[in-house]
């Protein structure tokens, strides 16, 4: 422990239990640096590289049906990485792929049709991919992630409006994890997914614009131990 004592109106610093005696400021500084150094190496460091945890990640969509309601669904099977600079979010880099065959709207017949050549044609285009190109800061820690999205063999630049990355936590199994959430809107015609039917009362069976919500859990890779 450290103890401050008054001796002849001069403060002296004593260190216990190794030995009694006054420490010079240089000795004290060395001990303080040693303590801080030990704490730094014994604390879990944040990773630069984060992998998407496919078991806990989804891309959800919602689109108008019969002009009276919405149909919702999701895709899973997401893989990819995020490279994160904790000091500068604009340096973030992200890549992801989604298994298109995981599309699910809780209706087997509809899912079969959506996976057919009328829509996603998953046999010909088995994956959906995204690769970021730049990041723009927004208010309240949010940011815009701009990148190339490829669906149905067509690539378009798409902007995701993302919340700030959540603080990192350690799960019960010792994994370091954090969350990513973003939204966007897509016009399916931009990706040459154009199948539709005209209703007798006017209007179309399926809407053109889909609302997208992406929710990912990221797993940090342990930083490499310094050499020396």
C-alpha positions as CSV (number, residue, x, y, z in Angstrom):
1,X,0.0,0.0,0.0
2,X,1.0,3.7,-0.3
3,X,1.0,5.9,2.7
4,X,1.6,9.7,2.9
5,X,3.3,10.8,6.1
6,X,4.3,14.1,7.4
7,X,7.9,14.4,8.6
8,X,9.4,17.7,9.6
9,X,6.6,19.4,7.6
10,X,7.7,17.5,4.5
11,X,5.6,14.8,2.9
12,X,7.4,11.5,2.5
13,X,6.0,8.5,0.6
14,X,6.5,5.0,2.1
15,X,5.9,1.7,0.3
16,X,4.8,-1.4,2.2
17,X,5.2,-4.4,2.6
18,X,8.5,-4.9,0.6
19,X,10.6,-2.6,2.8
20,X,10.3,0.6,4.8
21,X,11.9,3.7,3.7
22,X,11.4,6.7,1.6
23,X,11.0,6.5,-2.2
24,X,12.4,9.0,-4.5
25,X,10.1,10.4,-7.2
26,X,11.9,8.4,-9.8
27,X,11.4,5.1,-7.9
28,X,7.7,6.0,-7.4
29,X,7.3,6.8,-11.1
30,X,8.8,3.4,-12.0
31,X,6.4,1.6,-9.7
32,X,3.4,3.4,-11.1
33,X,4.4,2.7,-14.6
34,X,4.8,-1.0,-13.8
35,X,1.4,-1.2,-12.3
36,X,-0.3,0.5,-15.3
37,X,1.6,-1.7,-17.6
38,X,0.5,-4.8,-15.8
39,X,-3.1,-3.7,-15.9
40,X,-2.9,-2.9,-19.6
41,X,-1.7,-6.4,-20.5
42,X,-4.2,-8.1,-18.2
43,X,-7.2,-6.2,-19.6
44,X,-9.0,-7.6,-22.7
45,X,-8.2,-5.4,-25.7
46,X,-10.6,-4.6,-28.4
47,X,-10.0,-6.3,-31.7
48,X,-9.6,-4.5,-35.0
49,X,-11.1,-7.4,-36.9
50,X,-14.6,-8.6,-36.1
51,X,-16.3,-11.6,-37.7
52,X,-20.1,-11.8,-38.3
53,X,-21.7,-14.4,-36.0
54,X,-24.0,-16.0,-38.5
55,X,-25.9,-17.9,-35.8
56,X,-27.1,-14.6,-34.3
57,X,-27.4,-12.3,-37.4
58,X,-30.3,-11.6,-39.8
59,X,-31.3,-9.4,-42.7
60,X,-35.0,-8.7,-42.5
61,X,-37.2,-7.2,-45.2
62,X,-40.8,-5.9,-45.5
63,X,-42.7,-5.2,-48.7
64,X,-46.2,-4.2,-49.6
65,X,-48.6,-7.0,-50.7
66,X,-52.0,-6.5,-52.5
67,X,-51.6,-2.8,-51.6
68,X,-53.2,-3.4,-48.3
69,X,-50.6,-5.0,-46.0
70,X,-47.0,-6.0,-45.7
71,X,-45.2,-9.3,-46.1
72,X,-42.1,-9.7,-43.9
73,X,-39.3,-12.2,-44.2
74,X,-35.6,-12.7,-43.4
75,X,-32.4,-14.1,-44.7
76,X,-29.8,-15.7,-42.5
77,X,-26.6,-17.5,-43.3
78,X,-24.6,-14.2,-43.1
79,X,-20.8,-14.3,-43.2
80,X,-18.3,-11.5,-43.3
81,X,-15.9,-9.2,-41.5
82,X,-15.7,-5.7,-40.1
83,X,-12.4,-3.9,-39.7
84,X,-12.9,-1.2,-37.1
85,X,-10.8,1.7,-36.1
86,X,-12.0,2.6,-32.6
87,X,-10.7,6.2,-33.0
88,X,-12.1,6.9,-36.4
89,X,-15.3,5.3,-37.5
90,X,-14.8,6.6,-41.1
91,X,-12.0,4.1,-41.5
92,X,-14.4,1.2,-41.0
93,X,-14.4,-1.5,-43.7
94,X,-17.1,-4.2,-44.0
95,X,-17.8,-7.1,-46.3
96,X,-20.6,-9.6,-46.0
97,X,-22.3,-12.4,-48.0
98,X,-25.7,-13.9,-47.5
99,X,-26.9,-17.3,-48.5
100,X,-29.9,-16.5,-50.7
101,X,-31.4,-19.9,-50.2
102,X,-32.1,-19.1,-46.5
103,X,-34.9,-16.7,-47.5
104,X,-37.9,-17.3,-45.3
105,X,-41.3,-15.7,-45.1
106,X,-43.0,-18.5,-43.1
107,X,-44.9,-19.7,-46.2
108,X,-43.3,-22.6,-48.1
109,X,-45.1,-22.0,-51.4
110,X,-44.3,-18.3,-51.3
111,X,-40.7,-19.0,-50.4
112,X,-40.4,-21.5,-53.3
113,X,-41.7,-18.8,-55.7
114,X,-39.4,-16.1,-54.3
115,X,-36.4,-18.4,-54.8
116,X,-37.4,-19.2,-58.4
117,X,-36.3,-17.5,-61.6
118,X,-39.2,-15.1,-61.2
119,X,-37.5,-13.4,-58.3
120,X,-34.1,-14.2,-56.7
121,X,-33.2,-17.2,-58.9
122,X,-31.1,-18.7,-56.1
123,X,-29.8,-21.6,-58.2
124,X,-28.2,-19.1,-60.6
125,X,-27.4,-16.4,-58.0
126,X,-26.8,-18.3,-54.7
127,X,-25.4,-15.4,-52.7
128,X,-26.1,-11.7,-51.9
129,X,-23.0,-9.7,-51.2
130,X,-22.1,-6.3,-49.8
131,X,-18.7,-4.5,-49.8
132,X,-18.3,-1.1,-48.1
133,X,-16.6,1.8,-49.9
134,X,-16.8,4.8,-47.5
135,X,-18.3,6.0,-44.2
136,X,-19.9,9.3,-43.4
137,X,-20.5,10.4,-39.8
138,X,-24.0,11.4,-38.7
139,X,-25.4,12.8,-35.5
140,X,-25.7,10.9,-32.2
141,X,-22.9,8.5,-33.2
142,X,-24.8,7.2,-36.2
143,X,-23.0,6.8,-39.6
144,X,-23.8,6.1,-43.2
145,X,-22.1,3.0,-44.7
146,X,-21.9,3.3,-48.4
147,X,-21.0,0.2,-50.5
148,X,-21.8,-2.0,-53.4
149,X,-24.7,-4.4,-53.0
150,X,-25.0,-7.4,-55.4
151,X,-28.4,-9.1,-55.8
152,X,-29.6,-11.3,-58.6
153,X,-26.3,-10.6,-60.4
154,X,-26.7,-6.9,-60.4
155,X,-24.5,-4.5,-58.4
156,X,-25.7,-1.1,-57.2
157,X,-24.3,1.4,-54.7
158,X,-26.4,1.3,-51.5
159,X,-26.2,3.4,-48.4
160,X,-26.9,1.9,-45.0
161,X,-28.0,4.1,-42.1
162,X,-26.2,2.6,-39.1
163,X,-26.5,3.1,-35.4
164,X,-23.2,3.5,-33.5
165,X,-21.6,0.1,-32.9
166,X,-22.5,-1.1,-29.4
167,X,-19.8,-1.3,-26.7
168,X,-18.0,-4.6,-26.6
169,X,-19.0,-7.2,-24.0
170,X,-17.7,-10.7,-23.1
171,X,-20.3,-13.5,-23.3
172,X,-20.4,-16.4,-20.8
173,X,-18.0,-18.4,-23.1
174,X,-15.3,-15.8,-23.2
175,X,-16.1,-14.4,-26.6
176,X,-15.8,-10.6,-27.1
177,X,-18.9,-9.4,-29.0
178,X,-20.6,-6.2,-30.1
179,X,-23.7,-5.3,-32.2
180,X,-24.3,-3.6,-35.5
181,X,-27.7,-2.4,-36.7
182,X,-28.6,-0.6,-39.9
183,X,-31.5,0.1,-42.2
184,X,-32.1,1.0,-45.8
185,X,-34.6,0.8,-48.6
186,X,-34.2,-1.1,-51.9
187,X,-36.2,-0.9,-55.1
188,X,-36.3,-4.4,-56.4
189,X,-36.5,-3.3,-60.0
190,X,-33.0,-1.8,-59.6
191,X,-31.8,-5.4,-59.3
192,X,-34.0,-6.7,-62.2
193,X,-36.4,-8.4,-59.9
194,X,-39.5,-7.3,-61.8
195,X,-42.2,-10.0,-61.6
196,X,-45.6,-8.7,-60.7
197,X,-49.4,-9.0,-61.4
198,X,-51.9,-6.3,-62.0
199,X,-54.9,-6.4,-59.7
200,X,-58.5,-6.2,-61.1
201,X,-59.1,-3.2,-58.9
202,X,-55.9,-1.5,-60.2
203,X,-52.5,-1.5,-58.6
204,X,-50.0,-4.2,-58.4
205,X,-49.8,-7.4,-56.4
206,X,-46.3,-6.7,-55.0
207,X,-44.8,-3.3,-54.0
208,X,-41.6,-2.0,-55.6
209,X,-39.8,-0.8,-52.5
210,X,-38.6,-3.1,-49.6
211,X,-37.7,-1.9,-46.2
212,X,-34.5,-3.6,-45.0
213,X,-33.2,-4.0,-41.4
214,X,-29.8,-5.6,-40.8
215,X,-28.9,-6.8,-37.3
216,X,-25.5,-8.4,-36.7
217,X,-23.6,-9.8,-33.8
218,X,-19.8,-9.4,-34.3
219,X,-17.2,-11.6,-32.7
220,X,-13.8,-10.0,-32.1
221,X,-10.6,-11.8,-33.0
222,X,-8.1,-11.7,-30.1
223,X,-5.3,-9.2,-30.8
224,X,-1.9,-10.7,-31.4
225,X,0.4,-10.6,-28.4
226,X,3.2,-8.1,-28.8
227,X,6.7,-9.6,-29.4
228,X,9.6,-9.1,-27.2
